[in-house]
């Protein structure tokens, strides 16, 4: 298990329809095609022996590895440094655009910066999570790996004259290995095509440089649209690019993470597939990206949400918690027992049965998203407003039901306080929208429901013994999701009920500014084992501190949180007690909350000055 790289020792590259992870040692160990939620071609992250990988590294020499992004881009540079030479591996994916395609390209360009270095390339694809067999055809002009549903074409990058002769290619366990020596100034590497087989040919370095320039310029032009100039600009911009990388351009859908099966505890069973789009995440995205000035991205997310609501209304089915990136509803969960899981953390799951859960909070997040979008000039159409009316009328009838909750527990439905809180948000924002726009609405009914939700939370959601708002009405367990109460305007930050709640969370859920979602031992959630602190909750905690008058504490907690990011500025879902990142990586929730928190905190610090 020591052969597995740390989760945070990876960089993310992508083309806006799928993505890949490259570890600090130059190994591409996660890639799915043609979409984020397609089966994997490389899944060494989940099984080092059977998952598949494409490794490029120095051969037969002691070296160290460093990794960075080309500034203002998601172009990943892995540096190999030895006494005899320095090599750079440049990984990127040319942007595909908004038209659906089954052709995806990864460029792995090698440059020798100083001296001489012998390098080894080891390409071992494993199609369909390692379940499909494939054939191998290789020559000095390239290699084709053919599976029943997909091909992987690997074309070498060469200058004039051969840098690697055909005799250095070796078949190895369904893959190809090649060893060659490059000198200072040489350019080599490969261009990988996933999709229909491509012609085998040598790719000239100037062709690759053109792809590099186009990709670099695309991302820098996009980043120029950010209007954030605050204290944490570099981290905010990296988070924004990471969210953009996790967006499926043809539909505007944002995946929760580009990975599946990474555990919330090493050796545990909380290993979920996050390559789908949650209504909640898309709603939060609108908030975060509008704050940065990325109106077009926010509009696309809004269109995606409206499309899901429209489909649900037209087909007389409920809005799902999550969908596939193309809007598909079938996310049936499946186990992959032939994969051992990251560091032995099985079972590996693909699909996600939580899609069929009832989570009432998604209605509040959706309406808050529509409200914020309208404040920024992104108005809903007449048809969308009609769907809003139907959705709010449905919520009037169903808000007072047990549900599965934001954390997707599998221990049965409860009257979760957060679900009620966001139901209140839904009614409140819908009423505001209707009044501001003069739209038809049953305002009396919505207001009655809003007030009933408020009264119920205050009478049943606040535990007098704990002096705190609690996870659900039949428990005294604290829940970090309720840190959002002041942010959504449900309570004033100075309210004694909120101040006592924050003190209780300080004492029980906070560990050196890192925040646990809840205590699984005190609140059985239907799953064995425990988990790490939840990165999004830590950022929510920072906001709650700032809004509750503890601005210096908030800034210190935020600065501490930045030290837990990866070397490249990326965050997974959770942080283990050891400080390492765990869970799917990178996580949209984490980067969304970083952006929102940085924006709020920066404004409050400016106001104090």
N, C-alpha and C positions, 0 to 999 in steps of 0.2 A: 504493500500500500504506500510505501514511501516514494514510489515512482510517480505518484500523482502530483502534478503541480498544485500549488495553492490556488483556490478559486480566484483570488484577487491578482494573481500573477498572469493575467490574461488581458489582451487588448481586443476591442471589438472593431470589426470592419463590416461594411455593408453597402448595398446598392439600392436601398429603399424598397426592395421586395423580399430580400432574405439577408442573412448575416452570417458571419463566421467569427470564431474565437481563435486567437493565436497566443500561445503561452510565451513566457519570457525567454524560454530556450529555443524559440523558433518553430515550435510544433503547432500545426493547425490541427486542433483536436475536436472541433465542433463545426459542422456545416450541414445545413439542410437545404434541399432544392426540389422544386423551383420556388417554394415559398417558405416563410418562417415555420409554418405548421406542417410542412412536408416531412417525410421520412429522411433520416440522416444519411449522408455519404461518409462523413467522418464523425465518429462519436467516441473517440478515445477518452474523452472527458468522463464517460460513464463506464468504460471498460478498456483498460490500456491494452489488453491482448486481443479482444474481439471487436472493439468498437470502430477501429480504423483511424488512421492519422496520416499527415503529410509533414514529415520532419525535415528541416534544413538546419544544419549545425556544423561547426568546425569538427574535423576528424583528426584524431590522434594528436591533439595538442591541448594543453591546459589553457582555459580561457574563462572569462567572465562575461555575463550577458547584462545588457542595459536596454531599457525600452522607453520610448517616448512617442508622442504624436507630433507630426509636423504641425507647427503652430497654426491654429485656425482651421484645422482639418481633422478628419478621422483617418488620415493616412498614417499607418503604424510603421515605426522604424525600430527594428531590433538590431542592436550593435553587439558584435562579437569582438572582444578585445583580447589579444594574446601578445606575447613578447615579440613574435615574428610578424604580426600584421593585425590590421583592423578591418573587419568587413561589416557592411550594413545590409540588412535584409529589409526591403521596403514592401509592405503588404498593403494592398488596397483593392477595392472593387469599383470599377467604372459605374457611374450612376445609370440605372436603366430607365428611369422616368415613370410616367403614370400609365403607360400601356402595358397590359399583362404580357409577360414573355416567359418562355420556358428555357431561355438561354441566359446563363449567368456566368460572369467571368471573375476570376481572382488572379491578380497579378502578384507574383512573388519575385521581385527583382533584387538581384545581388550586385553590390558594388564593393570593390576593394579600395578602401580609403588609403591604406598604408601597407607596405610590405607585401608579403605573400601568405596565402592561407589555403589549406586543403579543406574542402567542404564535402559533406555527405548529404545527399537527398534520398529520402526514403518515403515513397508514396505507397500507402496501403489502404485503398478505399474499401469500405464495407457498406454495400448498398442496403437500403431499407432496414436500418438499425442492425445491420449484420445478418439479415435473414435471407437475402437474395445472393445467389452465386453470380459470378461474372467471369468473363474471359479477358485475356490480356494480349494486346498486340503492340509490340514495341520495336522501334528502330531508332537510328540516330536522328530521325526527323520528328520524333515524338512518340507518345504512347496513347493508346485508346483502351479504356476499361469499359466493357460492354455488359450491362445487366439487362434484364427483360424490359424494364420501364425507363431506363435512363443510361446515358453514356457520360463518361468523364474523359475528356481529351486533354492531354498534357503536352504542350508545345514548348520546346526549349527556346530561351533567349540567347542569341549569340551574336558576337561581332563578326567581322570578316575573318574567316579561318576557324577551324574547329577548336573550341576550348575543351570539349570533352569528346573523346573518341568512342565509337560504338562498343568497343571492347570493355569499357568501364561500366556498361549497363548490366545488371544482374537481376534475373527473376528471383523473387523471394516471397513465398507464401501468398500468392495472389496479387503481389505488388511488384514494384520495380525499385531497385536501389542503384545509385550511381555515386561514384566518388571522383572528384576532379580538383585540380589545383588552379587557382586564379592569382594573378599578379596585380600589383597596384595599377589602377586605372581600368582594369577589366570590368565588364558588365556581363552578368549571366543571370541565371534563374529560370523561371518557367511562367507560362501563361496557362491557367487552368480554365477549361470551359465545361460547365455542367449543363446537360441538355442533350439535344441530338448530336451525334458524332460530328466533329469538325475535321477539316482536312489536316493531315499531319504535315507540319512545315516548321521551319526555323523562323522565329520572330526576331526582327532586327531591333536593336536597342533604341533606335530613333522612333520606331512605332510605339514602344513602351513609354518612352519619354512623352510622346504626344498624349497617350492615355493618362499619364501621370499629371500633366499640365491641365488637361481638361477637368480631371477629378479635383485637383487642388483648387482651381479657379471657381468651380461650381460651389464648393463648400465655403470658400472665403466670400464669395458674393452673397451667399445665403446668410452667413453670419453677420455681414454688414447690416442686415435688417434689424439686429438687436439694438434696443435703445437703453439697455441696462449699462450704467456707467458707475455702479456703486463699488463698495469696498471689496467684494468678492467676485469681481468680473470674470476672472479666469475660470473659477469653479462653476459659475453660473453658465458661462458659454459652453464649457465642456458638457455640462448636464443637458443643455439645450441640443447640442449636436448628438448626444447619446439618444435623446428622445426622438430626434429626427431619424436616426439610424434604425430605430425600432418601429418606424412607421411604414405601413404597406401602402405605397404611393397610389396604386390604382383605386383604392377605396378610401384612403385617409385613415385607416384603422391603425391603432397603436397597440402593439403586443405588450403584455405585462413584462415579459422578458423573452429574449431570444433562445432560451435554454429550457430543457426539461429534465426532471429527475435529480437536480442538485439538492442535497439534503439540508433540512433545517437543523439537524444535529448529526454529526458524523456517526455512522453506524445506526442511525434511526430510520424510521419508516415514513417520516413526513417528507415525501419526495414527490413533488407535484409537477405537472406540465403547465408552464405559464406562457406558451407560445400562442396565446389567444387574446382577444380584445374584450376587456371588461367594460361595461357601461360606466362603471365608477371611474376607471382610469381615464377613459376618454373625456369624461366630464371634468376631472381635475386638470387634464391637459389644457382645456380651453382656458381655465383660470390662469394657469402658470404661463402659457405662451402669450395670452393677451397682455399680461403684465410686462412681457419683454418686447412687445411690439410685433410679434409674428402673427399678424391677423389672418393671413392666408391659411396657415396651418390650423389655427383655431377654427376657421370657417370649415375646413375639410373635416375636422373632428366633429363639428356641429352637424354637418351634413350626414356623417356616418350615424350619429346618434338618432337624428330625425328619421333616417331611412329604416333603422331598426324599429322605432316606435310605429312608423307607418305600416311596415310589414306586419307587425303584431296586431295592429288594429284591423287591417284588411283581412287577415286570416283568422281573426277571433282567437288568438292565442296570447298568452302573457309575454311581456318583454322578458327575455332571458337575462341572466346575470352576465353572461359572456357569450361570444360568438367566434367563429373562425374569421380570419382576416377578410374573406370574401363575403361575409354575412351568413355563412352556413351555420345551422343550429345543432348539427350532430357532432358532439364532442365526447362520444362514448369512451369510457376509460378502459385501458387495456394494459396488462402487465407484460413486461419483456423479461422473462425469467432467465434467458440466456446471457443477459448482461449483469455483471456483478454489482454495478452501481459505483458512484464516486467513492473511492476508498472503502469499498465493500458495503456501501449504504443502499441496500436493496429494500423493497423491490423497486425497479425502474418502471415508472408509469408514463404512458402517453395517452392523450385525451384527458378530460377532466369532468367527472360526474357532478361537480359542484354547479355546472351550468344549469341544472334543473332545480336548484334550490330556490326557495323564496327568501329574498333579501330585500326588505322594504326600503333600506337606505338608498337604493339606486334611484328611486323617484325623487328624493331630495337633491341628490347630486345632479340629476338631470335638470331639474327646474332651476337650481342655483346656476348651473352652466348657461341655460337659456337667458336667465336674468342678467348675468354678467356680460354675455355676448351682446344683448340688447343695449346695455350701457355703453358698449364700444361700437355701436352702430351696426351690429350684425343682427338684422331683424328677421323674425320668423315669418314665413308665408301664411296665407289664410289656411291652407290645408294643414300646415304644421300646427297652427293654433287650434284647429278643430281636433287634431289628435291630442293636443295638450288638454283640452276640455274633457275628452273621453278618459284620458289617463287620470286626471284629477278626480273625476267622478268615480272611477274605479277605486282610487285610493280612499275616497270618502267611505266606501263600503268595506274596505279591507285593511285599513291601517291598524285596527285593534285586533290583529291576529298574531299568534305565535309564529316565529320565523326562524331562519337558520343563522342570520347575523352576518356582519361584515367579515368575520374571520372564517366563515365557511366550516364551522364545526360540524361534526358528524355524530353528535350525541342526542339528537332530537331538537325540536323547535322550542323556543322560549320567547317570552316577552322582552326582547332585548331593548335596552334603553337607547342605544345608538340608532336602531331602526326607527324608534318613535321620534327621536330627535330629528332625524332627517325627514321623517314624514311631516313634522312641523315646518321644517325648511321648505318642503315642497309646497305646502299650502301657502305659506307666507310669501314665497317668491312668485307663485302663480297669481296671487291677489295683487301684488305690486305691479306685475307685468300688465295685468288686465286693466288696472286703473291708469297706469302711465300711458298705455297705448289706446285706451278706449275700446278694448275688445269685449265682445259678449262673453259673459261668464256668470255662473251662479254664485256670486260673491258671498251671499248670505250663508249658503251651504258650506262653502270653503272656509269662511271665517269661523263658523260654528265648529267645524272639524279641527281647524287650527287651534282654537281655544281649548277644545276638549283634550287634544294631545298635550298641550302645555300643562293643563291642570293634572293630567294623569302622571306625567313625568315628575312634576313637583311633589305629588302626593305618594307615588309608588316607586319612583326611580331614585329617590333620595333616602338613603338608609340612616335613620336617626341614630342608631347605635354606632355606626361607623363615621357619622357626620360627613357623608360623601355620597355622590351619585355613584351607583353600582352597575354592574354589567347587565343584569336583568332583574325583574321584580322579585324573584324567589331566591335571591342570593345576597351575600354581603361582599362578593368578590369585586374588586376594582377592575376597571377596563380602560386602557389608554386611549381607545377611540373617543372617549368622552373629553379628551383634551381639546377637541374641536368646538366645545360648547361656546366659549366666548367668541371664537373666530366667526361662527355663523350667526352670532347675535342673539343666541337663546338666553344667555345670562350676561349680566354686566360683570367685568373682571373683578370689580370691587365687592360684589355680592358675598356676604359671609358664607353662604352655602357653597359658592364656588371656591372661595379661599380655603375653606376646610377640606374640600375635595382635593385641591392641589397639594395641600400639606399631606394628606393621606397617601396620594400617589408618590410624593417625594419619599415618604418613609418606606413604601412597599414595592413600588414598581421601578424606581429609579436606582441605578447602580453606577455611581460616578458619572452622572449625566446621561448614561445610556438607559433606554426605557424598554421594559418588557411589555408585551401586549396585555397579558394577564397571567395569573399563576395557574398553569394546567393542573397542578396537584389540588388546588382549592376549587377549581371549576372544571371537572372532567369534560373533555371535549370530544370523546369518542375515539381518540387516537393515543397510541402508546408513546411514552417518552416525553421529553421536554424540548425546549427550543432556546435560541439565543435572543438577544434584545432585537427589537424591530426598528430598523433604521428610520422608516417614515414616522413612527411614533416619537422617536427622539427629536426629529425636526419639529413635529407638532408641539412637543414639550417646550422647545425653545420659543415658539410663538406664544404659547400660553404664559410662559414666564414674562416675556416682554409685555404682553397685554395686561398682565396682572401687576405691573409696577416694578418688576424685578429685572430691569433692563440690563444691568451689569452682569447678573447671573445668566441672563439669556445670551449675552455676547460670549461669555466664557464657555458656556455649554456648546454654542455653535462652533467656536474655534476648536474646541476639543473634538467635536464631531468630525471636523475636516481632517483631523489627523488619522481617522480610521479609513479614509478613502484609500483606494489602491494607488500605486505609484502614478497611474495614468489619470487619476481623478474619478474613478468609477466606484459605484456602490452596488453590492448585492442586496438581497432582501434583509438579511440579519447579520449580526455580529456575535461571534461566540465569546464566552468568558475569556478565552485566551487572546482576544482581539482580532482573530482572523475572520474573514468574511465567509458566510455560509448562506445557503439558499441559492435560488436562481440568480443569474448574473449576466449583465447588469439588470437592475430592477427599475422599472419605470416609476413605480410608487416613490422609491427613494430619491430619484432625481427630480421628480415633480415637486416633492415636498422641500427639497433643497432650494429650488428656484423660488418657490413661494415664500419660504422662510427668509431667505437672503433679501428678497424684495421688501418684506414687511420690516425686518430688523434694520435694514439700511435706512428706510424712511423714518423709523422711530429714532434712530441715532442722530440722523440729520435734524430732526425736529428738536431734539434735546439741545443740540449745539446752537 
